[in-house]
Amino acid sequence: MSISRDLESETSIFKGSNVLITGGTGSIGLELTKALLKYRPKKVCLFSNDENGLFEARTMFSKYPEVIYKLGDVRDPQSIERVIKGCDIVFHVAALKHVTFCEDNPYEAISTNILGTQNMINNAIKYNAQRFVFISTDKAVNPVSTMGATKLLGENG
């Protein structure tokens, strides 16, 4: 089997799927959305606590009716429940990623990067998501900062 066939079979999982992207308005979430749309998913839900980002994403993806926009927070399990039901694939991208902000706001880093990740995992299991993809960082390897430590702990959720 060729590499292109392997890739083709792997990407076919997206066709007709309901996909949830947490942190959908961040740079990774937006690029992921652009890439996924090529494979004709049934629905791509961009989930974010960034109202302005959702507004801008709606403008960016206005010609794609399969993209929907949901305001909420991974730190709030009820907020997650409202968007995860019926999702086949979950990309958990939401995180606090700036080292200085995590150092200055460790409770928020813990709440988002550890507890928010656990909330996503719990709900993905509860609502039978077929796949859960967690996007992390190389800073989680031998962490020397609050951000790296919280991402490492999130990986071990």
N, C-alpha and C positions, 0 to 999 in steps of 0.2 A: 504494500500500500504506500502511495506517495505521501509526502508531507502535505501537499495541497489537499489531498483527499482526507487526510486526518483532520486538518484544519476545517475543511468543509463539513465533515460529520460532527465536529465539536460545535461549530457555530450554528448548526441546524437546530440545536436545542432552543435557540431563541425564537425561531419562527413560530408564531402563534402563541407564544408564552406571555404571561403577565409578569412583568419585571418591576421590582421596587428598588430604587436607588436612594439610600439615605445620604444626606449631604449632597443631594442632587444639584444644588446650585453652585457648588465649589468647582474649582478648575478640573479636578479629576471626574467628578460627577457629570459635568457638562460634556467632557470629551468622551466619557463612557456612553452617554446618551447618543452622541453623534455616531459612534461606532455601532451601537446596538441597532439603530434604526435601519441600517443596511440589511439586517437579517429579518426584517418584517415581524417584529413582535406584535402581539395583539394589543398590549398596553405597556407603556413605560410610565411609572409613577415617580415623579421627582418629589421627594419628601425633604423638607428643610424648615429650619426655624428662621430663615432669612427671607422675610417678606419681599424686600426689594429684589433680591436675587431671583425669587420665583417670578416676579413681575418681568424682569429682564429675560428670564428663560422662556417665558410664555411668548415674548416677542421674537426671540431667537428661533423657537420651534413652532411658530404660528401655523406653518403649512403642514404640520404633523398632528392630525386629530388624535392619534394614539398616545400622545404624550399628555399626561395630566399632572396637575400641580397641587400639592397638598402641604399646607402649613402645619407644622407640628414639631415635636422635639423627641429625640431618642431617650431623653431622661424621663419621659412621661409614658408609662406603659399603656395607658388608655389612648393616647395619641397614636401610638404604634398600632394598637389593635384596629383602629379605624382604617388604616391603610394596608395592613398586611394580609387581611383576609382575602383568600383567592389568589395570592401571589405564588407563582411557581418558582421564581428565582429572586433572591435578595442579594443585592450588592450593598454591603455596609461600608460606606465611605465616610460618614459623618464622624468628625473628630475635632478636637482642638489640636492644631498642628504647629503652632508657633511657640518655640521654646520659651521665649521671654514671657509671653502671656501665661503659659502654664506655670512657670516659676513664680510669677506674681499672683496667680490665682489657682493655687493647687487644688482647692476644693472643687472648683469648676472643672479642672482637668480630670480629677478622679470621677466626678459625677458624669461627665460626658464620655471619657475614653474607657472607663472600666464599667461603671453601672449602666451607661447607655448601651454599651456593647452587650452586656449580659441581658438587658431588656430585649434587645433585638434577637439574640439567640433563643431566649425563652419563648418569644412570640413566634419565631420561625418554626420552632418545634411544635408549639401549640396549634398553629394553623397549617401544619404540614407542608411547608415550603419544600420543594424538591431539592433545591440547592441554596447554599448560603456561602457567599464569598466575602471574606473580611479583608479589606485593604488596610495594610499596616505601613510600617516604615522601617528603614534600616536602623533608625535610632533606637529601636527596641532591642537590638543586639548589644549586650553589655551597656545598658543605659547609664548615662551620667547626668541625666536631667529628669525633672518631674514628667515632662512630656514623654520621654523615652520609657520611663518606668511605667507610666499609666498605659502606654500602648502595649508594652510587654505583658502586663497583667491582663489587659483586654484580650490579647492573643491566647491567654491561658484560661479564658472564660469557660 
